[in-house]
Amino acid sequence: MSSQPIITKVAGPLVVAKGMKNAKMYEVVRVSKEKLIGEVIELHGETASIQVYEETSGIGPGEPVELTGQTLSVDLGPGLLTSFYDGIQRPLELIEKVAESAFISRGIEVPGLDREKKWDFKAVAQEGDQVIAGDILGTVQETTLIDHKVMLPPHITGGKIKKIQSGSFNIEQTVAVIETEDGDKEVCMLQKWPIRIPRPSKAKKFPNEPLQTGTRILDTLFPIARGGAGAIPGPFGSGKTVTQQSLAKYCAAQVIVYIGCGERGNEMTEVLKEFPTLIDPNSGEPLMKRTVLIANTSNMPVAAREASVYTGITIAEYYRDMGYDVALMADSTSRWAEAMREMSGRLEEMPGEEGYPAYLGSRTAGFYERTGIVSCLGKEDRTGSLTAIGAVSPPGGDFSEPVTQNTLRVTKVFWALDAKLAYKRHFPAINWLQSYSLYLDNLDKYYATEVAEDFCEKRDKIQAILQEESKLEEIVRLVGTDALSPREQLTMEIARMAREDFLYQNAFDKVDAYTSLKKQYKLLDVMIHFMEEAEKVIGQEDFEFSRVRDLPVKDEIAKASFIPEDEVEEKYAVLKETISNQIGALKTQNTSVKKEEVQI
């Protein structure tokens, strides 16, 4: 008979135990008499290193370790939406009740999903049907916004439905019996899935549609594809969290998974208080009805940060498998990397750059590669997508540090937040000269067919103007604006309009907070129309550029982003006509002045 495994060493969240010959990598264990949750992360013979997801103070050598035989998994089923979880999927509200305190007590074990609550299951498959893994057996109205699809789990390869019934069940009660070659398999609404293993799909598809966010600088200049991966690096106070919250509210995803990984407690408190009050602009319902929140603050045990990221993406994959478009916000992956660095140091592994483990790049890639637009398992032709947007917090805003660089290697969108823009109160504070999107070529066809044929042409023109402005600013600093030619002054003026009237967006204004692609195109069109009309008059001899700069229509252009969506067509057409008339009048005035000079 094997001896009871016992603790031999405790180093913060790392516990070393002996007598672990039957343990497996990533197996969940119960540490000490308090049964703290831990996970095996290293094995040497009968000695195992365990990362503990709870506070280890007071734990000492000689205390017992209990093997569970299971890997760290999440509960998947009805009830995930509207939930607040910690990093290992324990409902925060339930923990508070059990602990009878606002602080999480150690050793609390609560299920991720309510085992008692009854759900109305409506069978869509029938007895006698042949089904395979991923096929939809029935549906549950999880919230008023999301129809939860109960699928045949991936581990049941297929068979014939022997029994299925509609009715009111809890998530552990059998809703269907599948006759397979290995005997009858009972299926309930609850699935369990190991967090470190990606959920399977039939195939990945080529991303060719943008994930519309309603944020102009993102949708127009640096779009992310549906099923893509993006990074938002930025220093403290530059607006990472606010940008992600705006994306969660307005992006064209049906399900949102928001992970607060190692963030400050007061910041996560704001998220937990604010999200339940947010209204989904598409349906008018509370945003939480399609959202799952995972909160792991900086004062929680460091090891749980790593688990929180995997917990979130596994839940996101589950809804993707139903055929939904899912957006995952991870704030911030730098804290996750710091947790890896701490655990690696305690394991005495050879450090890589800046002390981070050598496997930082592969872990980062493994996380972001779980995104994509996929053909879901099952006979039905069902497509789902998972888009991941990770915030990165480089110390001092240094984008050359390892976490940012490893993230950029695997993500195709880089939204560089700039502290200088934030200090100027230019929001979103995304630097248009440093940011980029590698999805542009994939998405150009979509923009040309769904928005306007010349959308990409106008976008490229505005980008070129903004880049030209950065070069001209050097001259202006030395000799002033008056030293520029009228054409260069026009470039500076159009760039200013693009910055202040297009790229700047007021997140607190109901109209300006969200801009459709159609309206974004119209705004670009107005600015480029102003430029083209102005070019016709500024080339005239002895023409003063101030006459263009002082036109009354400029105020109307500045207010154009506040025009409601249903009035866009009519009001933008009028605005273009006003531009033509006012600039045309300048041409007439200049001709009249010349005639007077000739007569004199």
C-alpha positions in Angstrom: 0.0 0.0 0.0 1.4 3.4 -1.1 2.2 6.0 1.6 0.2 9.2 1.8 1.9 12.0 -0.2 3.2 14.8 2.2 4.5 18.3 1.8 8.3 18.7 2.0 8.7 22.4 1.1 6.6 25.5 0.8 7.8 28.5 -1.2 5.0 31.0 -1.6 2.5 29.6 -4.1 4.9 26.7 -4.9 4.6 23.5 -2.8 6.9 20.5 -3.2 5.5 17.1 -2.1 7.0 13.6 -2.0 5.2 10.2 -2.4 3.6 11.4 -5.6 4.5 8.5 -7.9 0.9 8.2 -9.1 0.6 11.9 -9.9 0.2 13.2 -13.5 1.2 16.5 -15.0 -1.4 19.2 -14.5 -3.4 17.0 -12.1 -5.5 18.8 -9.5 -4.5 18.0 -5.9 -5.7 19.1 -2.5 -3.0 20.5 -0.4 -2.8 20.4 3.5 -5.6 19.7 5.9 -7.4 22.8 4.6 -7.6 21.1 1.1 -6.3 24.1 -0.9 -6.6 23.7 -4.6 -3.4 23.0 -6.4 -2.1 21.8 -9.8 1.0 19.6 -10.5 3.4 21.5 -12.7 6.6 19.5 -12.4 7.5 15.8 -11.7 10.8 14.3 -10.6 10.3 10.6 -9.7 8.1 10.6 -6.7 8.6 14.3 -6.0 6.1 16.8 -7.5 6.0 20.6 -7.6 2.5 22.0 -7.1 1.3 25.5 -7.8 -1.4 26.4 -5.3 -4.2 28.7 -6.3 -4.9 29.9 -2.8 -2.9 31.6 0.0 -0.3 29.2 1.5 0.6 31.0 4.7 0.5 28.7 7.7 1.1 25.6 5.6 4.2 23.6 6.5 6.1 20.4 5.7 4.5 17.1 6.8 1.0 18.0 5.9 -0.9 15.7 3.5 -1.5 16.1 -0.2 -4.5 14.4 -1.8 -4.6 13.3 -5.5 -7.9 13.8 -7.3 -7.0 12.1 -10.6 -8.5 15.0 -12.6 -7.0 17.9 -14.5 -8.1 21.5 -13.9 -11.3 21.7 -15.8 -14.2 24.1 -16.1 -18.0 23.4 -15.9 -19.7 24.2 -19.2 -23.4 24.5 -19.4 -26.4 26.8 -18.9 -25.7 29.5 -16.2 -22.3 30.7 -17.4 -23.7 34.0 -18.7 -24.3 36.8 -16.2 -21.7 35.0 -13.8 -18.8 36.6 -11.9 -16.0 34.0 -11.4 -12.6 34.0 -9.8 -9.6 32.6 -11.7 -10.5 28.9 -11.2 -14.2 29.3 -11.9 -15.6 29.7 -8.4 -18.6 32.1 -8.4 -17.6 35.2 -6.4 -21.1 35.7 -5.0 -21.3 32.1 -3.8 -17.9 32.3 -2.2 -19.0 35.5 -0.3 -22.0 33.6 1.1 -20.0 30.5 2.1 -17.2 32.6 3.6 -19.6 35.1 5.2 -17.1 37.7 4.4 -16.1 40.0 1.5 -12.7 38.3 1.6 -12.2 34.8 0.1 -11.5 32.2 2.8 -9.1 29.4 2.0 -10.3 25.9 1.1 -13.7 26.9 -0.1 -15.0 24.5 -2.7 -18.1 25.7 -4.6 -19.3 24.4 -8.0 -18.9 26.7 -11.1 -22.5 26.1 -12.1 -25.7 25.7 -10.0 -26.5 22.0 -9.7 -30.0 22.6 -8.4 -31.4 25.2 -10.8 -33.9 23.8 -13.3 -33.7 24.8 -17.0 -36.3 24.2 -19.7 -34.7 21.9 -22.2 -36.3 21.8 -25.7 -35.2 18.7 -27.7 -34.4 19.5 -31.4 -33.1 16.0 -32.2 -35.4 13.0 -32.2 -35.2 9.4 -31.0 -33.6 7.2 -33.7 -31.5 10.0 -35.1 -27.9 9.3 -35.8 -25.7 11.9 -34.2 -22.0 12.7 -34.0 -19.8 14.7 -31.6 -20.9 18.4 -31.7 -24.4 17.8 -32.9 -27.1 19.9 -31.2 -29.5 17.8 -29.1 -31.6 20.6 -27.8 -31.7 24.2 -26.6 -32.1 26.1 -23.4 -33.1 29.8 -23.2 -30.2 30.8 -21.0 -30.9 34.5 -21.2 -33.3 36.6 -23.3 -30.3 37.3 -25.6 -28.7 33.9 -25.9 -30.2 30.5 -26.8 -27.9 27.9 -25.2 -27.3 24.9 -27.5 -26.8 21.6 -25.7 -24.3 19.7 -27.9 -23.1 16.1 -27.9 -19.8 16.2 -26.1 -16.6 15.8 -28.1 -15.6 12.6 -26.2 -18.8 10.8 -27.5 -17.9 10.2 -31.1 -21.4 9.3 -32.2 -24.3 6.9 -32.2 -28.1 6.6 -32.3 -30.4 8.5 -30.0 -32.1 5.9 -27.8 -34.0 8.3 -25.7 -34.4 12.1 -25.6 -37.1 14.2 -23.9 -38.0 17.9 -23.4 -38.7 19.2 -20.0 -37.3 20.9 -16.9 -34.0 19.5 -15.7 -31.0 20.5 -13.7 -27.6 20.4 -15.5 -26.7 16.9 -14.1 -29.9 15.2 -15.0 -29.9 13.0 -18.1 -31.6 14.6 -21.1 -30.6 12.0 -23.7 -29.3 8.5 -24.0 -27.0 7.7 -26.9 -26.6 4.1 -28.1 -22.9 3.7 -29.1 -20.5 0.8 -29.9 -19.2 1.0 -26.3 -22.7 0.9 -24.8 -25.3 3.4 -23.8 -24.0 6.9 -22.9 -26.1 9.3 -20.8 -25.9 12.9 -21.8 -26.7 15.8 -19.5 -26.5 19.6 -20.0 -23.2 19.8 -18.0 -19.9 19.3 -19.8 -16.4 19.4 -18.2 -13.3 20.4 -20.2 -9.6 20.7 -19.3 -8.6 24.3 -19.5 -5.2 23.8 -21.1 -6.5 21.7 -24.0 -8.2 23.6 -26.9 -11.7 22.4 -27.8 -11.8 20.6 -31.2 -13.4 21.9 -34.4 -13.7 20.5 -37.9 -11.5 23.2 -39.6 -10.3 26.8 -39.4 -11.6 29.2 -41.9 -9.9 32.2 -43.6 -10.8 35.4 -41.8 -12.4 37.8 -44.3 -14.9 39.9 -42.3 -14.0 42.7 -39.8 -15.2 42.6 -36.2 -17.0 45.9 -36.2 -16.3 47.8 -33.0 -18.0 51.2 -33.6 -14.6 52.9 -32.8 -13.5 54.8 -35.9 -9.8 54.6 -35.6 -10.1 50.8 -35.2 -12.7 50.0 -37.8 -11.3 52.3 -40.5 -7.5 52.4 -40.0 -6.6 49.3 -38.0 -9.4 46.7 -38.2 -9.4 43.3 -36.5 -10.9 40.4 -38.4 -13.7 38.3 -36.9 -11.8 35.4 -35.4 -8.6 37.4 -35.2 -6.1 38.2 -32.4 -5.1 41.7 -31.4 -3.0 43.4 -28.7 -3.4 46.8 -26.9 -0.1 47.7 -25.3 0.1 50.9 -23.4 1.6 52.5 -20.2 -0.4 53.2 -17.0 -3.3 55.6 -17.5 -3.4 55.4 -21.3 -6.8 53.9 -21.4 -6.4 50.1 -22.0 -9.2 49.1 -19.6 -11.6 51.8 -21.0 -10.9 50.7 -24.6 -11.6 47.1 -23.8 -14.8 48.0 -22.0 -15.9 50.0 -25.0 -15.1 47.0 -27.2 -17.0 44.7 -24.9 -20.1 47.0 -25.1 -20.1 47.8 -28.8 -18.3 45.1 -30.8 -20.4 42.9 -33.1 -19.9 39.8 -31.0 -22.8 37.8 -29.5 -21.0 36.7 -26.4 -18.4 38.5 -24.4 -15.8 36.9 -22.0 -14.0 39.6 -19.9 -10.9 38.4 -17.9 -9.4 40.8 -15.3 -6.1 39.1 -14.9 -3.9 40.6 -12.0 -5.5 44.0 -12.3 -5.8 46.4 -9.3 -8.6 45.6 -7.0 -10.3 49.0 -7.3 -10.2 48.8 -11.1 -11.9 45.3 -11.1 -14.4 46.6 -8.6 -15.4 49.3 -11.1 -15.8 46.6 -13.8 -17.9 44.4 -11.6 -20.1 47.4 -10.6 -20.3 49.0 -14.0 -21.0 45.9 -16.2 -24.3 45.0 -14.7 -25.5 48.6 -15.3 -24.5 48.7 -19.0 -27.1 48.4 -21.6 -26.5 46.4 -24.8 -27.0 49.0 -27.6 -28.3 46.4 -30.0 -31.0 44.9 -27.9 -31.7 47.4 -25.1 -31.2 44.6 -22.6 -28.5 44.5 -19.8 -25.1 43.7 -21.3 -24.4 41.1 -18.6 -27.0 38.8 -20.3 -24.4 37.9 -22.9 -21.3 38.4 -20.7 -19.1 36.2 -18.5 -16.7 38.0 -16.1 -13.6 36.5 -14.6 -11.9 38.5 -11.9 -8.5 37.8 -10.6 -7.1 40.8 -8.8 -3.4 41.6 -8.1 -3.8 40.7 -4.4 -5.2 37.2 -5.2 -2.7 34.3 -5.3 -0.4 34.8 -8.2 -0.7 31.2 -9.5 -4.4 31.7 -10.2 -3.6 34.4 -12.8 -2.4 31.8 -15.2 -5.5 29.7 -14.7 -7.9 32.7 -15.2 -6.6 33.2 -18.8 -7.2 29.5 -19.7 -10.5 29.4 -17.9 -11.8 32.4 -19.9 -10.7 31.1 -23.3 -12.2 27.6 -22.6 -15.6 29.2 -21.8 -15.2 31.3 -25.0 -14.5 28.3 -27.1 -17.6 26.5 -25.7 -19.9 29.3 -27.0 -17.9 29.4 -30.3 -18.8 25.7 -30.7 -22.5 26.6 -30.6 -22.0 28.8 -33.6 -21.7 32.2 -31.9 -19.3 35.0 -32.5 -17.4 35.4 -29.2 -15.0 38.2 -28.2 -12.6 37.7 -25.4 -10.9 40.6 -23.5 -7.9 39.8 -21.4 -6.7 42.6 -19.2 -3.8 42.2 -18.8 -1.6 39.5 -20.2 1.5 41.2 -18.7 0.2 40.1 -15.2 -0.2 36.6 -16.5 3.4 36.7 -17.8 4.6 38.0 -14.4 2.9 35.0 -12.7 4.8 32.7 -15.1 8.0 34.5 -14.2 7.4 34.1 -10.5 6.5 30.4 -10.7 9.5 29.8 -13.0 11.8 31.5 -10.5 10.5 29.4 -7.6 11.0 26.2 -9.7 14.6 27.4 -10.3 14.3 27.2 -14.0 16.9 28.9 -16.3 15.6 32.4 -16.8 15.2 34.0 -20.3 15.1 37.6 -21.2 14.3 40.0 -18.2 13.8 36.9 -16.0 10.8 35.6 -17.9 10.8 31.8 -18.6 12.1 30.5 -21.9 8.7 29.2 -22.7 7.0 32.7 -22.5 6.7 32.8 -26.3 5.2 29.4 -26.8 2.7 29.9 -24.0 1.7 33.3 -25.4 1.3 31.8 -28.9 -0.6 28.8 -27.6 -3.1 31.2 -26.0 -3.7 33.4 -29.1 -3.8 30.5 -31.5 -7.0 29.2 -29.8 -8.7 32.1 -31.6 -10.1 31.8 -35.1 -13.2 31.4 -37.2 -14.0 27.7 -37.4 -16.4 25.1 -38.8 -17.9 23.6 -35.6 -18.1 19.9 -34.9 -21.3 18.2 -36.0 -23.2 17.3 -39.2 -24.8 20.7 -39.4 -22.8 23.4 -41.3 -22.2 25.7 -38.3 -19.6 28.5 -38.1 -18.4 30.1 -34.9 -15.7 32.6 -34.2 -13.5 33.5 -31.3 -11.7 36.9 -31.3 -9.1 37.6 -28.6 -7.9 41.1 -27.6 -5.2 41.2 -25.0 -4.1 44.3 -23.1 -0.3 44.5 -22.4 1.1 46.7 -19.7 4.8 47.3 -20.6 6.8 48.9 -17.8 7.2 52.6 -18.6 5.5 52.1 -22.0 8.6 50.3 -23.4 7.2 48.3 -26.3 10.6 46.5 -26.8 10.1 44.4 -23.6 9.6 40.6 -23.9 5.8 40.3 -23.3 4.9 43.0 -25.9 7.3 41.6 -28.4 6.1 38.0 -27.9 2.5 39.1 -28.2 3.3 41.0 -31.5 4.8 37.9 -33.0 1.5 36.0 -32.8 -1.2 38.8 -33.1 -1.9 40.5 -36.3 -3.3 43.8 -34.9 -1.3 46.3 -32.8 -3.2 49.1 -31.2 -0.4 51.2 -29.6 -1.7 53.4 -26.8 0.2 56.6 -26.2 0.5 58.3 -22.9 1.1 61.7 -24.6 -2.2 61.5 -26.4 -4.0 60.5 -23.2 -2.5 63.5 -21.4 -3.8 65.7 -24.2 -7.2 64.2 -23.6 -7.3 62.6 -27.1 -9.3 59.4 -26.7 -9.0 56.6 -27.7 -5.3 57.4 -27.2 -4.2 55.0 -30.0 -1.1 56.3 -31.9 -1.9 56.2 -35.6 1.7 56.3 -36.6 2.8 53.2 -34.5 -0.3 51.0 -34.8 -0.9 48.6 -37.6 -3.3 45.8 -38.8 -2.1 42.8 -40.9 -5.8 42.0 -41.8 -6.2 44.9 -44.2 -5.6 42.8 -47.4 -8.1 40.1 -46.1 -10.8 42.7 -45.4 -10.5 45.0 -48.4 -13.0 43.0 -50.5 -15.5 43.2 -47.7 -15.2 47.0 -47.4 -15.5 47.4 -51.2 -18.6 45.2 -51.5 -20.4 46.0 -48.2 -19.5 49.6 -47.5 -18.2 51.5 -50.7 -16.0 50.7 -53.6 -13.6 53.5 -52.8 -13.6 53.0 -49.0 -10.0 51.6 -49.0 -8.8 54.3 -51.3 -10.1 57.0 -49.0 -8.7 55.3 -45.9 -5.3 55.1 -47.5 -5.5 58.8 -48.5 -6.3 59.8 -44.9 -3.4 57.7 -43.5 -1.0 59.2 -46.0 -2.1 62.7 -44.9 -1.5 61.8 -41.2 2.0 60.5 -42.0 2.7 63.6 -44.1 1.6 65.8 -41.2 4.2 64.2 -38.9 7.0 65.2 -41.4 5.7 68.7 -41.8 5.5 69.2 -38.0 9.3 69.3 -37.9 9.3 72.2 -40.3 6.5 74.0 -38.4 8.5 73.7 -35.1 11.5 75.4 -36.7 9.9 78.2 -38.9 6.2 78.2 -38.2 3.1 77.4 -40.3 3.4 80.5 -42.5 6.6 79.1 -44.1 4.6 76.3 -45.6 3.1 76.4 -49.1 -0.7 76.6 -49.4 -0.8 72.9 -50.4 1.2 71.9 -47.3 -1.0 74.1 -45.1 -4.0 72.3 -46.5 -2.4 68.9 -45.7 -1.9 70.1 -42.1 -5.5 71.3 -41.9 -7.0 68.1 -43.2 -4.8 66.1 -40.8 -6.0 68.2 -37.9 -9.6 67.6 -39.0 -8.9 63.8 -39.3 -7.4 63.8 -35.8 -10.0 66.0 -34.0 -13.2 65.2 -35.9 -12.6 61.6 -37.0 -10.0 59.8 -34.8 -11.2 61.5 -31.5 -14.3 59.9 -30.2 -16.5 60.7 -27.2 -17.3 57.5 -25.3 -19.8 59.3 -23.1 -21.9 60.7 -26.0 -24.7 58.3 -27.1 -24.3 59.2 -30.8 -20.6 59.6 -31.0 -19.7 56.5 -28.9 -20.6 54.1 -31.7 -20.2 54.8 -35.4 -21.3 52.4 -38.1 -19.0 51.6 -41.1 -21.3 53.4 -43.4 -21.1 56.6 -41.3 -17.4 56.2 -41.0 -17.1 56.2 -44.7 -19.3 59.3 -45.0 -17.1 61.2 -42.6 -14.0 60.3 -44.6 -15.8 61.2 -47.8 -16.7 64.7 -46.4 -13.1 65.4 -45.3 -11.6 64.3 -48.6 -14.3 66.2 -50.5 -13.2 69.4 -48.6 -9.6 68.7 -49.5 -10.3 68.1 -53.2 -12.5 71.3 -53.5 -9.9 73.3 -51.6 -7.1 72.1 -53.9 -9.0 73.8 -56.8 -8.6 77.3 -55.3 -5.4 77.3 -53.3 -3.3 77.0 -56.5 -4.4 80.5 -57.6 -1.9 83.2 -57.6 -1.6 85.2 -54.3 -4.2 83.1 -52.6 -4.4 83.4 -48.8 -4.9 80.0 -47.2 -6.5 81.6 -44.1 -9.7 82.1 -46.3 -10.1 78.3 -46.5 -9.2 77.8 -42.9 -11.8 80.3 -41.7 -14.7 78.9 -43.7 -18.0 78.5 -41.6 -18.5 75.0 -42.9 -15.5 73.8 -40.9 -17.7 74.0 -37.7 -20.3 71.8 -39.4 -17.6 69.2 -40.3 -16.5 69.2 -36.7 -20.1 68.3 -35.6 -20.6 65.7 -38.3 -19.8 62.8 -36.1 -22.7 63.7 -33.9 -25.3 63.3 -36.7 -27.6 60.3 -35.8 -27.3 57.2 -37.9 -30.8 57.5 -39.4 -30.0 61.0 -40.7 -26.6 60.2 -42.2 -27.6 60.0 -45.9 -29.5 63.3 -46.0 -27.3 65.5 -43.8 -24.0 64.4 -45.3 -25.2 65.1 -48.8 -26.2 68.6 -47.7 -22.9 69.1 -45.9 -20.9 68.2 -49.1 -23.0 70.6 -51.1 -22.3 73.4 -48.5 -18.6 72.7 -48.8 -18.7 73.0 -52.6 -20.7 76.2 -52.4 -18.5 77.9 -49.8 -15.2 76.9 -51.5 -16.6 77.8 -54.9 -17.5 81.2 -53.6 -13.8 81.7 -52.7 -12.8 81.1 -56.3 -15.3 83.7 -57.5 -14.1 86.2 -54.9 -10.5 85.7 -56.0 -11.4 86.3 -59.7 -13.3 89.5 -58.7 -10.3 90.8 -56.8 -8.0 90.2 -59.8 -10.4 92.1 -62.1 -10.4 95.0 -59.8 -6.6 95.1 -59.7 -6.5 95.1 -63.5 -9.0 98.0 -63.8 -6.9 100.1 -61.3 
